[in-house]
Amino acid sequence: MHFLAPLLALISVISPARTWTAPSQPLTINVKSDGDAKLVLTDFTTGKPIEAKTPADVSGEKSINLKDLYAEVSAPGTYVLYVVPKGKPVDQFEGTPLVIEVRSDHRRGAAAEAEVTYVGPLEYAVMTTEKGPLTMMFYYDMAPITTASFLNLGRTGYFDGLTFHRIVPGFVLQGGDPKGDGTGGPGYNVQAEFNDRPHLEGVLSMARQGDPSEAAGGMPRAEFANSAGSQFFVCLDYNSTKHLDKKYTAFGRVVDGMKAVKEIAATPLADPQAGKPATPQVIKKVEVKPVTAAENPYAEFLHLKEPAATPAK
């Protein structure tokens, strides 16, 4: 997949001074720019630009405490920081943007204030299958812990050679199990991050143990809700998956490669009741890549460009 962006003479590098910072510490980022540029901070969820308290111009090498520029980064929220050449729109940013996750304590009764801040590069993943590549973007704002786990497993080769062991036509493709039978995982659990993102076609969500109490329409108990590991599924049809909303952790979406997803979903089944494919559907590899202006699966999602027009029927 290729995303068109003009080639620019300006080369910029942006990096955090620290990956993790406490509320009492400065939120310092280092910028190296070969020309005049500016910092642009946007809200991850809405894409709305956040106004700086003072001019956010950069040139040459500079270290900046973002708390001096933006009051918002002292409060819980998820943001994206870009370096943009002077006079250019934000979608023509340089380097790789940074994701800034100002996390709060979600335990019951905890104060709604910043607990710790994570800063890292905005990344996406390409999952190569025998039917073609799936390009994946992630919900850093709604599922930061799940996203971090999936990306870490991906970049360290965990998924390479595993399969989509369960295929339910019109419902989901499920994979990420090292045992290949629906019982395996990475040796740890990921806490639930149920959220408001719907389980639309192409959405990535985490598999977990089902709670018998859910049959009556209840929410899963903690030991079931927090039982996810490495098994994930790709949604096929929202008419069949909408009941998963707010009960499973939606953490990303396939933004390119749905043709391959549908071809995998059409695989003949050896055991339709279990969803076992007659021919193993192999995940050849997963590559985690930094976002650039030329390769940016988030562009539409983060409102950096207008949504593609719907073709006339």
TORMARTOR-587907 format. One record per residue (C-alpha): residue number from 1; residue in three letters; x, y, z. Coordinates in pm, 1 decimal. Layout:
// residues N
[NUM, ala, [X, Y, Z]];
...
// end
This chain:
// residues 313
[1, met, [0.0, 0.0, 0.0]];
[2, his, [134.7, 342.1, -92.1]];
[3, phe, [25.9, 678.5, 44.8]];
[4, leu, [116.2, 971.6, -179.7]];
[5, ala, [308.8, 1260.3, -24.2]];
[6, pro, [543.3, 1515.4, -182.5]];
[7, leu, [915.8, 1468.9, -131.7]];
[8, leu, [1049.3, 1743.5, 92.3]];
[9, ala, [1400.4, 1878.1, 130.3]];
[10, leu, [1360.8, 1920.6, 504.8]];
[11, ile, [1468.8, 1624.3, 713.7]];
[12, ser, [1357.2, 1612.5, 1076.0]];
[13, val, [1397.5, 1366.8, 1359.5]];
[14, ile, [1183.4, 1375.8, 1671.6]];
[15, ser, [1233.8, 1154.9, 1975.7]];
[16, pro, [1142.7, 1149.4, 2344.8]];
[17, ala, [1412.6, 1217.5, 2602.2]];
[18, arg, [1243.7, 945.1, 2810.1]];
[19, thr, [984.6, 682.3, 2724.1]];
[20, trp, [813.1, 710.6, 3063.6]];
[21, thr, [775.0, 1023.3, 3276.0]];
[22, ala, [607.5, 1090.9, 3609.1]];
[23, pro, [363.7, 1382.8, 3650.8]];
[24, ser, [628.0, 1581.1, 3841.1]];
[25, gln, [888.7, 1545.0, 3564.9]];
[26, pro, [930.8, 1751.9, 3245.7]];
[27, leu, [794.2, 1595.3, 2926.2]];
[28, thr, [1100.1, 1654.1, 2711.0]];
[29, ile, [1128.6, 1576.9, 2341.2]];
[30, asn, [1434.2, 1623.6, 2120.7]];
[31, val, [1396.9, 1770.5, 1771.9]];
[32, lys, [1657.3, 1786.8, 1497.9]];
[33, ser, [1551.1, 1982.1, 1191.6]];
[34, asp, [1751.6, 2088.5, 886.5]];
[35, gly, [1514.4, 2377.5, 819.4]];
[36, asp, [1235.0, 2586.2, 967.8]];
[37, ala, [948.5, 2380.7, 1103.4]];
[38, lys, [681.9, 2383.7, 1371.5]];
[39, leu, [544.0, 2135.3, 1621.4]];
[40, val, [178.1, 2038.3, 1580.3]];
[41, leu, [-2.7, 1850.6, 1858.4]];
[42, thr, [-339.1, 1687.1, 1789.0]];
[43, asp, [-585.2, 1489.9, 1996.1]];
[44, phe, [-568.1, 1124.1, 1887.6]];
[45, thr, [-939.9, 1060.3, 1928.8]];
[46, thr, [-1076.1, 1368.4, 1751.7]];
[47, gly, [-783.4, 1475.4, 1535.3]];
[48, lys, [-834.3, 1829.3, 1663.7]];
[49, pro, [-516.6, 2045.9, 1672.0]];
[50, ile, [-423.3, 2178.1, 2015.4]];
[51, glu, [-315.5, 2540.0, 2038.5]];
[52, ala, [29.4, 2603.3, 2181.1]];
[53, lys, [74.5, 2856.0, 2462.3]];
[54, thr, [378.0, 3003.4, 2284.0]];
[55, pro, [508.2, 2970.6, 1925.2]];
[56, ala, [604.1, 2608.0, 1856.1]];
[57, asp, [870.5, 2686.2, 1595.9]];
[58, val, [1178.7, 2465.1, 1570.2]];
[59, ser, [1502.3, 2484.3, 1374.1]];
[60, gly, [1828.6, 2296.0, 1416.3]];
[61, glu, [1863.5, 2083.5, 1729.1]];
[62, lys, [1643.1, 2160.6, 2025.5]];
[63, ser, [1505.5, 2003.4, 2343.7]];
[64, ile, [1156.4, 2113.0, 2441.9]];
[65, asn, [945.3, 2051.7, 2750.1]];
[66, leu, [600.4, 1995.2, 2600.6]];
[67, lys, [438.8, 2097.7, 2928.1]];
[68, asp, [567.3, 2450.5, 2862.8]];
[69, leu, [387.4, 2449.7, 2525.8]];
[70, tyr, [67.3, 2256.1, 2588.1]];
[71, ala, [-132.5, 2251.7, 2910.7]];
[72, glu, [-328.2, 1949.7, 2782.8]];
[73, val, [-34.6, 1706.7, 2815.1]];
[74, ser, [-51.3, 1738.3, 3193.4]];
[75, ala, [-399.0, 1580.0, 3194.9]];
[76, pro, [-508.1, 1229.3, 3091.4]];
[77, gly, [-546.7, 1188.4, 2716.6]];
[78, thr, [-378.7, 1057.7, 2401.6]];
[79, tyr, [-205.8, 1291.2, 2158.5]];
[80, val, [3.0, 1283.8, 1841.3]];
[81, leu, [299.2, 1518.7, 1795.9]];
[82, tyr, [420.6, 1609.5, 1446.3]];
[83, val, [709.1, 1811.8, 1305.2]];
[84, val, [571.4, 2004.4, 1007.3]];
[85, pro, [780.0, 2214.4, 763.9]];
[86, lys, [686.8, 2581.7, 769.2]];
[87, gly, [406.1, 2655.7, 526.4]];
[88, lys, [308.2, 2290.4, 477.5]];
[89, pro, [-12.3, 2114.7, 589.0]];
[90, val, [12.6, 1869.5, 875.8]];
[91, asp, [-18.8, 1563.1, 649.0]];
[92, gln, [321.3, 1656.3, 502.7]];
[93, phe, [497.9, 1610.8, 835.6]];
[94, glu, [859.5, 1497.7, 856.9]];
[95, gly, [1001.2, 1194.8, 1034.7]];
[96, thr, [774.3, 974.3, 1246.0]];
[97, pro, [513.9, 1133.2, 1475.5]];
[98, leu, [515.5, 1059.1, 1847.3]];
[99, val, [220.3, 916.7, 2037.4]];
[100, ile, [183.4, 1072.7, 2381.3]];
[101, glu, [-29.2, 868.4, 2622.2]];
[102, val, [-100.4, 1050.5, 2947.6]];
[103, arg, [-237.6, 757.7, 3148.2]];
[104, ser, [-454.4, 768.2, 3457.4]];
[105, asp, [-531.2, 510.7, 3725.1]];
[106, his, [-846.8, 326.9, 3613.9]];
[107, arg, [-905.0, 146.9, 3941.3]];
[108, arg, [-1237.8, 212.9, 4103.6]];
[109, gly, [-1225.2, 520.7, 4323.7]];
[110, ala, [-892.2, 645.6, 4184.7]];
[111, ala, [-852.9, 1015.6, 4108.5]];
[112, ala, [-897.1, 1113.1, 3742.0]];
[113, glu, [-550.3, 1262.6, 3709.1]];
[114, ala, [-225.1, 1183.3, 3529.7]];
[115, glu, [-42.0, 884.9, 3674.5]];
[116, val, [234.1, 836.5, 3415.7]];
[117, thr, [306.2, 941.7, 3056.1]];
[118, tyr, [429.6, 713.4, 2778.7]];
[119, val, [587.7, 857.0, 2463.2]];
[120, gly, [680.5, 647.7, 2160.6]];
[121, pro, [667.6, 643.1, 1780.0]];
[122, leu, [335.6, 611.6, 1598.5]];
[123, glu, [348.6, 265.6, 1440.4]];
[124, tyr, [143.0, 32.1, 1226.1]];
[125, ala, [176.3, -334.4, 1133.6]];
[126, val, [170.0, -538.1, 814.5]];
[127, met, [61.0, -899.0, 861.6]];
[128, thr, [159.0, -1109.0, 561.5]];
[129, thr, [-66.5, -1406.0, 490.0]];
[130, glu, [-79.1, -1658.2, 208.0]];
[131, lys, [-370.6, -1461.5, 63.3]];
[132, gly, [-191.8, -1125.6, 83.5]];
[133, pro, [-85.7, -853.2, 330.1]];
[134, leu, [-312.2, -697.4, 593.7]];
[135, thr, [-220.5, -342.2, 694.2]];
[136, met, [-324.4, -266.8, 1050.9]];
[137, met, [-364.1, 56.0, 1249.0]];
[138, phe, [-421.7, 69.3, 1623.8]];
[139, tyr, [-642.0, 243.4, 1880.2]];
[140, tyr, [-371.6, 391.2, 2100.8]];
[141, asp, [-632.8, 601.1, 2278.0]];
[142, met, [-885.1, 331.4, 2366.8]];
[143, ala, [-659.9, 27.2, 2409.0]];
[144, pro, [-302.8, 136.9, 2485.5]];
[145, ile, [-203.0, -172.8, 2683.6]];
[146, thr, [-345.3, -414.1, 2425.1]];
[147, thr, [-184.6, -216.6, 2142.5]];
[148, ala, [155.1, -220.2, 2314.2]];
[149, ser, [131.9, -596.3, 2373.5]];
[150, phe, [29.9, -674.1, 2014.5]];
[151, leu, [302.3, -452.7, 1865.5]];
[152, asn, [568.9, -602.0, 2093.7]];
[153, leu, [466.4, -956.0, 2000.4]];
[154, gly, [467.1, -854.9, 1635.3]];
[155, arg, [810.0, -692.9, 1632.3]];
[156, thr, [968.2, -987.2, 1816.8]];
[157, gly, [841.5, -1251.6, 1573.4]];
[158, tyr, [578.0, -1412.1, 1796.9]];
[159, phe, [309.6, -1436.0, 1528.0]];
[160, asp, [539.5, -1554.2, 1247.6]];
[161, gly, [431.8, -1898.8, 1129.7]];
[162, leu, [116.4, -1914.4, 1341.9]];
[163, thr, [-225.5, -1959.8, 1182.6]];
[164, phe, [-582.3, -1841.6, 1175.0]];
[165, his, [-698.4, -2152.1, 1357.9]];
[166, arg, [-1067.0, -2054.7, 1374.1]];
[167, ile, [-1277.7, -1929.8, 1084.1]];
[168, val, [-1646.1, -1853.3, 1128.8]];
[169, pro, [-1787.1, -1723.8, 796.8]];
[170, gly, [-1976.1, -1398.0, 839.1]];
[171, phe, [-1842.2, -1357.6, 1191.6]];
[172, val, [-1463.5, -1364.0, 1262.0]];
[173, leu, [-1118.9, -1493.2, 1174.4]];
[174, gln, [-923.6, -1585.5, 1488.4]];
[175, gly, [-548.5, -1636.4, 1518.0]];
[176, gly, [-242.3, -1572.7, 1732.9]];
[177, asp, [-241.3, -1903.5, 1921.7]];
[178, pro, [97.6, -2081.5, 1937.8]];
[179, lys, [-81.9, -2412.0, 2004.0]];
[180, gly, [-317.1, -2361.2, 1711.7]];
[181, asp, [-618.4, -2502.9, 1891.9]];
[182, gly, [-758.4, -2200.7, 2077.4]];
[183, thr, [-597.4, -2279.5, 2413.3]];
[184, gly, [-255.1, -2113.0, 2381.4]];
[185, gly, [-109.8, -1773.7, 2460.2]];
[186, pro, [207.6, -1578.3, 2538.1]];
[187, gly, [227.4, -1680.0, 2905.3]];
[188, tyr, [65.9, -1362.4, 3034.3]];
[189, asn, [-275.0, -1196.6, 3031.0]];
[190, val, [-371.3, -851.7, 2906.0]];
[191, gln, [-627.0, -662.2, 3110.7]];
[192, ala, [-955.1, -577.8, 2942.9]];
[193, glu, [-984.8, -239.0, 2774.7]];
[194, phe, [-1349.3, -249.9, 2668.7]];
[195, asn, [-1434.9, 72.6, 2487.0]];
[196, asp, [-1679.8, 251.4, 2259.1]];
[197, arg, [-1521.6, 150.8, 1926.5]];
[198, pro, [-1772.1, -74.1, 1744.1]];
[199, his, [-1677.1, -418.1, 1609.8]];
[200, leu, [-1720.5, -315.9, 1245.9]];
[201, glu, [-1593.6, -515.5, 950.1]];
[202, gly, [-1212.9, -526.0, 964.4]];
[203, val, [-1187.6, -430.8, 1333.1]];
[204, leu, [-925.3, -615.6, 1538.6]];
[205, ser, [-1031.8, -735.5, 1881.6]];
[206, met, [-894.9, -963.4, 2151.2]];
[207, ala, [-1021.4, -1315.3, 2212.1]];
[208, arg, [-1075.5, -1413.3, 2575.3]];
[209, gln, [-1246.2, -1678.1, 2785.0]];
[210, gly, [-1623.5, -1658.8, 2781.4]];
[211, asp, [-1808.2, -1617.7, 3108.7]];
[212, pro, [-2117.0, -1840.9, 3148.3]];
[213, ser, [-2298.7, -1542.5, 3300.4]];
[214, glu, [-2278.5, -1361.9, 2965.9]];
[215, ala, [-2539.3, -1598.9, 2820.1]];
[216, ala, [-2801.3, -1403.4, 3011.4]];
[217, gly, [-2670.7, -1072.8, 2877.9]];
[218, gly, [-2446.6, -983.8, 3170.9]];
[219, met, [-2096.6, -843.0, 3164.6]];
[220, pro, [-1802.5, -1083.7, 3206.3]];
[221, arg, [-1654.8, -1118.0, 3551.9]];
[222, ala, [-1297.0, -991.9, 3601.3]];
[223, glu, [-1127.4, -1330.9, 3569.0]];
[224, phe, [-1289.7, -1375.8, 3227.4]];
[225, ala, [-1267.0, -1014.0, 3111.0]];
[226, asn, [-892.6, -1004.8, 3184.4]];
[227, ser, [-809.4, -1341.2, 3025.0]];
[228, ala, [-689.0, -1218.0, 2683.2]];
[229, gly, [-332.1, -1295.3, 2576.1]];
[230, ser, [-218.8, -1311.0, 2214.5]];
[231, gln, [-526.9, -1448.6, 2039.5]];
[232, phe, [-702.1, -1185.5, 1831.0]];
[233, phe, [-981.8, -1184.7, 1578.1]];
[234, val, [-1075.1, -987.3, 1267.8]];
[235, cys, [-1443.5, -895.9, 1240.7]];
[236, leu, [-1624.7, -990.3, 919.5]];
[237, asp, [-1979.1, -852.7, 945.6]];
[238, tyr, [-2110.8, -602.1, 1200.2]];
[239, asn, [-2456.3, -758.2, 1185.9]];
[240, ser, [-2298.1, -1063.3, 1352.5]];
[241, thr, [-2039.5, -890.4, 1572.7]];
[242, lys, [-2225.0, -591.6, 1718.7]];
[243, his, [-2309.3, -791.1, 2032.9]];
[244, leu, [-1933.2, -792.4, 2110.2]];
[245, asp, [-1929.7, -414.1, 2154.0]];
[246, lys, [-1808.2, -306.0, 2499.1]];
[247, lys, [-1755.7, -669.3, 2601.9]];
[248, tyr, [-1438.6, -736.4, 2402.3]];
[249, thr, [-1134.8, -513.9, 2351.5]];
[250, ala, [-1141.8, -355.7, 2005.6]];
[251, phe, [-781.9, -238.9, 1958.2]];
[252, gly, [-731.1, -164.1, 1589.1]];
[253, arg, [-848.5, -213.9, 1234.7]];
[254, val, [-739.4, -364.2, 903.3]];
[255, val, [-723.4, -56.3, 679.6]];
[256, asp, [-591.9, -232.0, 370.3]];
[257, gly, [-616.2, -599.5, 278.7]];
[258, met, [-982.1, -681.8, 333.2]];
[259, lys, [-978.1, -874.8, 3.5]];
[260, ala, [-726.5, -1111.6, 163.1]];
[261, val, [-937.1, -1128.9, 481.0]];
[262, lys, [-1241.7, -1232.7, 279.4]];
[263, glu, [-1041.9, -1494.3, 88.0]];
[264, ile, [-922.8, -1645.7, 416.6]];
[265, ala, [-1282.0, -1636.9, 545.5]];
[266, ala, [-1391.5, -1836.7, 238.0]];
[267, thr, [-1151.5, -2123.6, 318.1]];
[268, pro, [-1328.5, -2463.2, 323.9]];
[269, leu, [-1370.3, -2597.1, 676.8]];
[270, ala, [-1274.5, -2943.3, 799.7]];
[271, asp, [-1483.5, -2890.6, 1112.9]];
[272, pro, [-1749.1, -2620.0, 1065.3]];
[273, gln, [-1863.1, -2636.8, 1427.5]];
[274, ala, [-1512.0, -2562.2, 1557.2]];
[275, gly, [-1426.3, -2334.1, 1262.5]];
[276, lys, [-1119.9, -2545.5, 1180.7]];
[277, pro, [-999.9, -2481.1, 823.6]];
[278, ala, [-928.7, -2777.9, 595.8]];
[279, thr, [-602.4, -2608.3, 495.1]];
[280, pro, [-401.0, -2418.1, 759.4]];
[281, gln, [-417.3, -2042.5, 697.8]];
[282, val, [-66.6, -1931.0, 787.3]];
[283, ile, [45.1, -1590.5, 915.1]];
[284, lys, [380.9, -1572.9, 739.3]];
[285, lys, [511.3, -1275.2, 934.9]];
[286, val, [418.6, -952.1, 1107.9]];
[287, glu, [625.1, -637.9, 1048.6]];
[288, val, [588.6, -335.3, 1277.3]];
[289, lys, [669.4, -14.0, 1091.0]];
[290, pro, [703.0, 354.9, 1181.3]];
[291, val, [449.3, 589.9, 1030.7]];
[292, thr, [580.4, 842.6, 777.9]];
[293, ala, [403.4, 1096.1, 556.0]];
[294, ala, [455.6, 859.6, 262.6]];
[295, glu, [327.7, 552.9, 452.0]];
[296, asn, [49.7, 659.0, 686.0]];
[297, pro, [-245.7, 423.4, 738.5]];
[298, tyr, [-376.0, 664.6, 1005.6]];
[299, ala, [-416.7, 964.6, 773.9]];
[300, glu, [-793.1, 941.3, 734.4]];
[301, phe, [-857.1, 815.5, 1087.8]];
[302, leu, [-661.3, 1104.8, 1240.9]];
[303, his, [-833.9, 1355.7, 1011.2]];
[304, leu, [-515.3, 1449.1, 826.4]];
[305, lys, [-700.5, 1416.1, 496.6]];
[306, glu, [-1060.6, 1412.1, 381.0]];
[307, pro, [-1233.0, 1070.8, 383.5]];
[308, ala, [-1236.6, 895.7, 48.9]];
[309, ala, [-1550.9, 972.1, -149.9]];
[310, thr, [-1806.4, 692.3, -168.1]];
[311, pro, [-1837.9, 575.2, -531.6]];
[312, ala, [-2175.1, 638.5, -691.3]];
[313, lys, [-2385.1, 325.5, -734.5]];
// end
